[in-house]
């Protein structure tokens, strides 16, 4: 049986990453970016991907990657979730990378590992693994059509586009038109990708590549949701210890202590589910079941924790200047990313043979 506790190497990675994010990803800066035309923090991405080599965690060493496992990537996403960092780590270093690994696209993987390009899978963010999704039309040697709901398309250099001939094509972002769309989560914007005869290089079969990519995305999204929930709990406890009414800390009020205790239990359960999903991907044991369990549990917990944080912060929590709204919006957006909790519960029922009558 796998050990789901964090290893010394994973804790060291967390500490180094948290130090970097403390210095370069403050809440005020993230909020300011959401009000600008450039929500992505490319300087932070360069520090993460190039300076720390995190873009290549899942890529073999012979392709300039780190040769690590999904467990280490999960630690990264926990910390990025805590700060709601506006970087394309999940979409490029996990989802696009997994699709390229399935296709054996060694040259693209080397560029992704070295952070010379940012990749994005041109499948809508809300599509679960194995779910129906839009495809481009391959005609006269080029790709045509509109693909909507593509996360981080605006900052991608290479788009991995599934086509109606069954292939997955690498398309230069300069050859397509990216139309930004209004997104609830301003730190992970979505866009429509318009292809009008765009040339593409066939990497392999789209079916298995897309399924592998979306499964990994769903699994490691649970770690991001864990980071969101942990931040909500930690910051709420800290605030309630400092905030006083009737000359005593409000955190000592019995009703609030009960709500905090429930948040702690929910987060503890989410940690176990998220760690199990990451470990299952790393070992290949019961990965489908582990991923569906994690996502069936993660979304409601992350949303509820962020909602509780907003309410228990009182008036200050309702302001634009306080970062709790960033976490609530990310939690809400994550709740439909790579399949809703309900869709994952249905998938889990099929996997374990407990379909509804």
PESULZI-V267153 format. One record per pair of residues at least 4 apart in sequence whose C-alpha atoms are under 7 Angstrom apart, sorted by sequence separation. I is the first residue (numbers start at 1). J is the second residue. D is the distance in Angstrom with one decimal. If there is no record, write none. Layout:
# PESULZI-V267153
I_J_D, I_J_D
This chain:
# PESULZI-V267153
6_10_5.9, 7_11_6.3, 8_12_6.1, 9_13_6.2, 10_14_6.2, 11_15_6.2, 12_16_6.2, 13_17_6.1, 14_18_5.9, 15_19_6.2, 16_20_6.4, 17_21_6.2, 18_22_6.0, 19_23_6.4, 20_24_6.1, 21_25_4.9, 22_26_6.4, 25_29_6.7, 26_30_6.5, 27_31_6.2, 28_32_6.1, 29_33_6.3, 30_34_6.5, 31_35_6.8, 32_36_6.7, 41_45_6.3, 42_46_6.0, 43_47_6.4, 44_48_6.1, 45_49_5.7, 46_50_5.1, 47_51_4.6, 48_52_5.1, 49_53_4.9, 59_63_6.7, 60_64_6.9, 61_65_4.5, 68_72_6.6, 69_73_6.8, 70_74_6.0, 71_75_6.5, 72_76_6.5, 73_77_6.3, 74_78_6.2, 75_79_6.5, 76_80_6.2, 77_81_5.8, 78_82_6.3, 79_83_6.7, 80_84_5.7, 81_85_6.8, 88_92_5.8, 89_93_5.1, 90_94_5.1, 91_95_5.0, 92_96_4.9, 93_97_5.5, 94_98_5.9, 95_99_6.4, 96_100_6.3, 97_101_6.1, 98_102_6.2, 99_103_6.5, 100_104_6.0, 101_105_6.4, 105_109_6.2, 106_110_6.2, 107_111_6.6, 108_112_6.2, 109_113_6.0, 110_114_6.2, 111_115_6.1, 112_116_6.4, 127_131_5.9, 138_142_5.7, 139_143_6.3, 152_156_6.5, 162_166_7.0, 163_167_5.5, 185_189_6.5, 205_209_6.6, 206_210_5.8, 207_211_6.2, 208_212_6.0, 209_213_6.1, 210_214_6.0, 211_215_6.1, 212_216_6.2, 213_217_6.1, 214_218_6.1, 215_219_6.2, 216_220_6.1, 217_221_5.8, 218_222_6.7, 220_224_6.8, 221_225_6.2, 222_226_6.1, 223_227_6.3, 224_228_6.4, 225_229_6.2, 226_230_6.0, 227_231_6.2, 228_232_6.3, 229_233_6.3, 230_234_6.0, 231_235_5.9, 232_236_6.0, 233_237_6.2, 234_238_6.2, 235_239_6.1, 236_240_6.1, 237_241_6.2, 238_242_6.5, 239_243_5.9, 244_248_5.1, 245_249_6.4, 253_257_6.2, 254_258_6.3, 255_259_6.6, 256_260_6.2, 257_261_6.1, 258_262_6.3, 259_263_6.3, 260_264_6.2, 261_265_6.3, 262_266_6.2, 263_267_6.1, 264_268_6.1, 265_269_6.3, 266_270_6.2, 267_271_6.1, 268_272_6.5, 269_273_6.4, 270_274_6.0, 271_275_6.0, 272_276_6.0, 273_277_6.3, 274_278_6.3, 275_279_6.1, 276_280_5.9, 277_281_6.3, 278_282_6.3, 279_283_6.1, 280_284_5.3, 286_290_6.2, 287_291_6.0, 288_292_6.3, 289_293_6.1, 290_294_6.1, 291_295_6.2, 292_296_5.9, 293_297_6.3, 294_298_5.8, 295_299_6.3, 297_301_6.6, 298_302_6.1, 299_303_6.2, 300_304_6.0, 301_305_6.0, 302_306_6.2, 303_307_6.1, 304_308_6.1, 305_309_6.1, 306_310_6.2, 307_311_6.3, 308_312_5.9, 309_313_6.0, 310_314_7.0, 313_317_4.8, 323_327_6.9, 324_328_6.3, 325_329_6.1, 326_330_6.1, 327_331_6.0, 328_332_6.1, 329_333_6.1, 330_334_5.9, 331_335_6.1, 333_337_6.5, 336_340_4.6, 339_343_5.9, 340_344_6.4, 341_345_6.2, 342_346_6.3, 343_347_6.2, 344_348_6.0, 345_349_6.2, 346_350_6.5, 347_351_6.3, 348_352_6.2, 349_353_5.8, 350_354_6.3, 6_11_6.4, 25_30_6.8, 33_38_6.3, 34_39_5.1, 46_51_6.6, 47_52_6.5, 48_53_6.5, 49_54_4.8, 60_65_5.1, 61_66_5.3, 80_85_5.2, 89_94_6.8, 90_95_6.3, 91_96_6.1, 92_97_6.2, 100_105_5.3, 111_116_5.4, 112_117_5.6, 138_143_4.7, 162_167_5.9, 163_168_6.3, 244_249_4.2, 245_250_6.1, 251_256_6.2, 252_257_6.6, 280_285_5.2, 317_322_6.0, 335_340_5.9, 339_344_6.6, 349_354_4.7, 350_355_5.8, 33_39_4.7, 48_54_5.8, 49_55_4.5, 59_65_4.5, 60_66_6.1, 61_67_5.1, 111_117_5.9, 112_118_6.4, 127_133_6.6, 137_143_5.5, 138_144_6.4, 162_168_4.4, 183_189_5.7, 243_249_5.6, 244_250_5.4, 251_257_6.3, 280_286_6.3, 281_287_5.5, 311_317_6.9, 316_322_6.8, 349_355_5.1, 58_65_7.0, 59_66_6.1, 60_67_4.2, 136_143_6.0, 137_144_5.0, 161_168_5.5, 162_169_6.3, 183_190_6.3, 242_249_6.2, 243_250_6.0, 280_287_4.8, 310_317_5.1, 317_324_6.4, 57_65_6.0, 58_66_6.7, 59_67_5.4, 136_144_5.6, 137_145_6.1, 160_168_6.4, 161_169_5.0, 241_249_5.4, 310_318_6.8, 56_65_4.3, 57_66_4.7, 58_67_5.8, 100_109_6.5, 136_145_5.2, 160_169_5.5, 161_170_6.4, 181_190_5.9, 240_249_6.5, 241_250_6.8, 56_66_5.5, 57_67_6.0, 58_68_5.5, 123_133_6.6, 160_170_4.7, 161_171_7.0, 180_190_6.3, 181_191_5.0, 240_250_5.6, 241_251_5.3, 277_287_6.7, 280_290_6.5, 57_68_5.1, 58_69_5.9, 123_134_6.9, 159_170_5.7, 160_171_6.3, 180_191_4.2, 181_192_7.0, 240_251_4.5, 58_70_6.9, 97_109_6.8, 158_170_6.4, 159_171_5.1, 179_191_5.4, 180_192_6.4, 134_147_6.3, 158_171_5.6, 159_172_6.4, 178_191_6.3, 179_192_5.1, 277_290_4.8, 158_172_4.9, 159_173_6.1, 178_192_5.8, 179_193_6.4, 276_290_6.4, 277_291_5.1, 310_324_6.1, 157_172_6.2, 158_173_5.3, 178_193_4.7, 57_73_6.6, 157_173_5.1, 177_193_5.8, 178_194_6.3, 156_173_6.6, 176_193_6.7, 177_194_5.0, 277_294_6.3, 176_194_5.9, 177_195_6.7, 176_195_5.2, 24_44_6.7, 273_293_6.9, 274_294_5.6, 273_294_4.8, 306_327_6.3, 307_328_6.5, 176_198_6.4, 306_328_5.0, 96_119_5.6, 175_198_5.6, 96_120_5.3, 124_148_6.1, 125_149_5.9, 154_178_6.2, 96_121_5.3, 122_147_6.9, 124_149_4.4, 125_150_5.9, 138_163_6.1, 153_178_6.9, 303_328_6.5, 92_118_5.8, 95_121_6.8, 124_150_4.8, 125_151_6.0, 136_162_6.3, 137_163_5.7, 138_164_6.4, 92_119_4.7, 123_150_5.9, 135_162_5.3, 136_163_4.5, 137_164_5.5, 138_165_6.7, 270_297_6.8, 92_120_5.5, 122_150_5.7, 135_163_4.8, 136_164_6.1, 171_199_6.5, 270_298_5.9, 303_331_5.2, 91_120_5.7, 135_164_5.8, 171_200_4.6, 302_331_5.7, 303_332_6.0, 170_200_5.3, 171_201_6.7, 233_263_6.7, 169_200_5.3, 170_201_5.1, 120_152_6.8, 169_201_5.1, 170_202_6.4, 120_153_6.2, 169_202_4.3, 170_203_6.7, 168_202_5.7, 169_203_5.6, 167_202_6.3, 168_203_5.7, 266_301_6.2, 299_334_6.9, 120_156_5.9, 152_188_6.3, 168_204_5.6, 299_335_4.7, 56_93_6.7, 119_156_5.3, 122_159_6.1, 151_188_6.5, 152_189_5.9, 153_190_6.7, 154_191_6.8, 167_204_5.7, 168_205_5.7, 230_267_6.6, 55_93_5.0, 118_156_4.9, 119_157_6.0, 120_158_6.5, 121_159_5.9, 122_160_5.7, 151_189_5.9, 152_190_5.9, 153_191_6.1, 167_205_4.7, 168_206_4.4, 229_267_6.4, 118_157_5.2, 119_158_4.9, 120_159_5.1, 121_160_4.7, 122_161_5.1, 151_190_4.3, 166_205_5.9, 167_206_4.8, 117_157_5.6, 118_158_6.4, 119_159_5.8, 120_160_6.2, 121_161_6.5, 150_190_5.1, 151_191_6.5, 166_206_5.6, 117_158_6.9, 149_190_5.3, 150_191_5.3, 166_207_7.0, 226_267_6.9, 45_87_5.7, 149_191_5.5, 150_192_6.3, 263_305_6.3, 299_341_6.4, 63_106_6.8, 148_191_6.3, 149_192_5.9, 148_192_4.2, 162_206_5.6, 226_270_6.3, 297_341_7.0, 41_86_5.8, 147_192_5.6, 148_193_6.3, 226_271_6.2, 296_341_4.2, 40_86_5.0, 41_87_6.0, 63_109_6.7, 64_110_5.7, 146_192_6.7, 147_193_5.1, 295_341_5.9, 296_342_6.7, 39_86_6.7, 40_87_5.7, 63_110_5.1, 146_193_5.6, 147_194_6.6, 65_113_5.2, 146_194_4.5, 296_344_5.4, 64_113_6.0, 145_194_6.0, 146_195_6.2, 295_344_6.4, 296_345_5.6, 59_109_6.9, 64_114_6.8, 145_195_5.2, 144_195_4.7, 145_196_6.7, 223_274_5.4, 143_195_6.0, 144_196_4.8, 222_274_5.2, 292_344_5.0, 143_196_6.5, 144_197_5.3, 292_345_6.8, 59_113_6.6, 143_197_4.8, 144_198_6.9, 142_197_4.3, 143_198_5.1, 292_347_6.9, 293_348_7.0, 56_112_6.7, 142_198_5.1, 143_199_6.4, 292_348_5.8, 55_112_6.7, 56_113_3.9, 142_199_4.8, 25_83_7.0, 55_113_5.3, 56_114_6.9, 141_199_6.9, 142_200_6.8, 219_277_5.5, 220_278_6.4, 219_278_6.3, 289_348_6.3, 25_85_6.6, 55_115_6.2, 14_75_6.3, 18_79_6.6, 10_72_6.1, 14_76_6.9, 289_351_6.8, 50_114_6.4, 88_152_6.3, 10_75_6.8, 50_115_5.8, 49_115_5.7, 219_291_5.0, 222_294_6.3, 233_305_6.8, 218_291_6.7, 222_295_6.2, 225_298_6.4, 229_302_4.9, 232_305_5.9, 236_309_5.6, 228_302_6.4, 232_306_5.6, 219_294_6.9, 222_298_5.7, 226_302_6.9, 229_305_5.5, 233_309_7.0, 236_312_6.8, 218_295_6.8, 225_302_5.6, 229_306_6.6, 232_309_5.5, 236_313_6.7, 130_211_5.6, 129_211_4.9, 129_214_4.9, 128_214_6.3, 129_215_5.2, 105_203_6.2, 228_327_6.2, 103_203_5.8, 86_187_4.9, 103_204_5.0, 86_188_6.4, 103_209_6.5, 225_331_6.7, 102_209_5.3, 99_209_4.6, 99_210_6.0, 99_212_6.6, 98_212_6.5, 99_213_5.1, 98_213_4.9, 96_213_6.7, 95_213_4.7, 95_214_6.4, 218_338_5.4, 95_216_6.6, 217_338_6.9, 94_216_7.0, 95_217_5.5, 94_217_6.5, 214_338_6.4, 90_217_6.9, 81_224_4.5, 80_224_6.8, 81_225_6.4, 185_329_5.2, 78_223_5.1, 82_227_4.5, 184_329_6.1, 185_330_5.3, 74_220_5.7, 77_223_5.8, 78_224_4.7, 81_227_4.6, 82_228_4.9, 40_187_7.0, 77_224_4.8, 81_228_5.0, 39_187_6.1, 78_226_6.1, 79_227_6.0, 185_333_6.1, 74_223_5.5, 78_227_4.2, 82_231_5.3, 184_333_6.7, 34_186_5.6, 34_187_6.4, 74_278_6.3, 71_278_5.2, 70_278_5.4, 71_279_5.8, 70_279_6.8, 129_338_6.9, 126_336_5.5, 127_337_7.0, 128_338_4.2, 70_281_6.4, 71_282_6.7, 126_337_4.4, 127_338_4.9, 128_339_4.2, 70_282_5.3, 125_337_5.3, 126_338_4.8, 127_339_5.5, 69_282_5.5, 125_338_5.9, 126_339_5.5, 84_326_7.0, 84_327_6.6, 4_275_6.0, 4_276_6.5, 27_323_5.9
